């Protein structure tokens, strides 16, 4: 159990740092603008987890790497709570349209990226 905790924790550590750096790089100085950083991080995270899921199904990913990458890294990299807060903040500022675009766009793009990552692996790694 300690090994699993270490894998998840170290993956989460790297995912959180990656999220912070990428989000900071992409975030506009105007706090009222579209939350590009969180949007991109969450969509990229969906693509990564779709790829990992595809690898796992094809038995090309060990359980240790699954704990490290899918549970740890992706868990630390993506952030539902920040996404929800940013959608709420846009609503609070009266930017209903922007909030809806962000919320629905995140969900739709996220689902598409999970599917895309999974599909890519199944297309590349033919039985």
C-alpha positions in Angstrom: 0.0 0.0 0.0 2.9 2.4 0.7 4.2 1.9 -2.8 0.8 2.8 -4.3 0.6 5.9 -2.1 4.1 7.0 -3.1 3.2 6.5 -6.8 -0.1 8.5 -6.5 1.5 11.2 -4.4 4.5 11.7 -6.6 2.4 11.7 -9.7 0.0 14.2 -8.1 3.0 16.4 -7.1 4.2 16.6 -10.7 0.7 17.0 -12.0 -0.1 19.9 -9.7 3.2 21.7 -10.5 2.5 21.2 -14.2 -1.0 22.5 -13.9 0.2 25.6 -12.0 2.9 26.4 -14.6 0.8 25.8 -17.7 -2.2 27.6 -16.2 0.0 30.6 -15.2 1.5 30.7 -18.7 -1.9 30.7 -20.4 -3.9 32.9 -18.1 -4.7 36.4 -19.2 -3.9 39.3 -16.8 -7.6 40.4 -17.0 -9.4 38.3 -14.5 -12.8 38.9 -16.2 -11.6 37.1 -19.4 -12.2 33.5 -20.4 -10.3 31.2 -18.0 -8.0 29.9 -20.8 -5.4 28.3 -18.5 -7.8 26.1 -16.6 -9.8 25.2 -19.7 -6.6 24.1 -21.6 -5.3 22.2 -18.6 -8.5 20.3 -18.1 -8.9 19.5 -21.9 -5.2 18.3 -22.1 -5.8 16.2 -19.0 -8.8 14.6 -20.6 -6.7 13.7 -23.7 -4.0 12.3 -21.5 -6.3 10.2 -19.4 -8.0 8.9 -22.6 -4.7 7.8 -23.9 -3.8 6.2 -20.6 -7.2 4.4 -20.5 -6.6 3.1 -24.0 -3.1 1.9 -23.0 -4.5 0.2 -19.9 -7.2 -1.6 -21.9 -4.5 -2.8 -24.3 -2.5 -4.0 -21.3 0.3 -1.6 -22.4 0.3 0.2 -19.0 1.3 -1.5 -15.7 -0.8 -0.9 -12.7 2.1 1.0 -11.1 2.2 3.4 -14.1 -1.6 3.7 -14.0 -1.5 4.8 -10.3 1.4 7.2 -11.1 0.0 8.7 -14.3 -3.8 8.4 -14.3 -4.6 8.7 -10.6 -1.6 10.8 -9.5 -0.5 13.0 -12.4 -3.9 13.5 -14.0 -5.6 13.9 -10.7 -3.2 16.6 -9.7 -3.1 18.2 -13.2 -6.8 18.7 -13.8 -9.0 20.6 -11.5 -12.8 20.5 -11.3 -13.0 22.8 -8.3 -11.1 25.6 -10.0 -13.2 25.1 -13.1 -16.4 25.4 -11.0 -15.2 28.5 -9.2 -14.3 30.2 -12.4 -17.6 29.4 -14.0 -19.3 30.8 -10.9 -17.2 33.9 -10.8 -18.1 34.7 -14.5 -21.8 34.3 -13.5 -21.3 36.5 -10.5 -19.8 39.2 -12.7 -22.9 39.0 -15.0 -21.1 37.2 -17.8 -23.7 34.6 -18.2 -22.9 33.8 -21.8 -19.2 33.4 -21.2 -19.9 31.2 -18.1 -22.1 28.9 -20.2 -19.6 28.7 -23.0 -16.9 27.9 -20.5 -18.9 25.3 -18.6 -20.5 23.5 -21.6 -17.3 23.9 -23.7 -15.2 22.3 -21.0 -17.6 19.3 -20.6 -18.0 18.7 -24.4 -14.3 19.2 -25.2 -13.3 17.1 -22.3 -15.5 14.2 -23.4 -14.3 14.5 -26.9 -10.6 14.5 -25.8 -11.1 11.4 -23.6 -12.7 9.7 -26.6 -9.9 11.0 -28.9 -7.1 9.7 -26.7 -8.8 6.3 -26.3 -9.5 6.1 -30.0 -5.9 7.0 -30.9 -4.5 4.2 -28.8 -6.9 1.7 -30.2 -6.1 2.8 -33.8 -2.3 2.7 -33.2 -2.1 -0.4 -31.1 -4.0 -2.9 -33.3 -4.3 -6.4 -31.7 
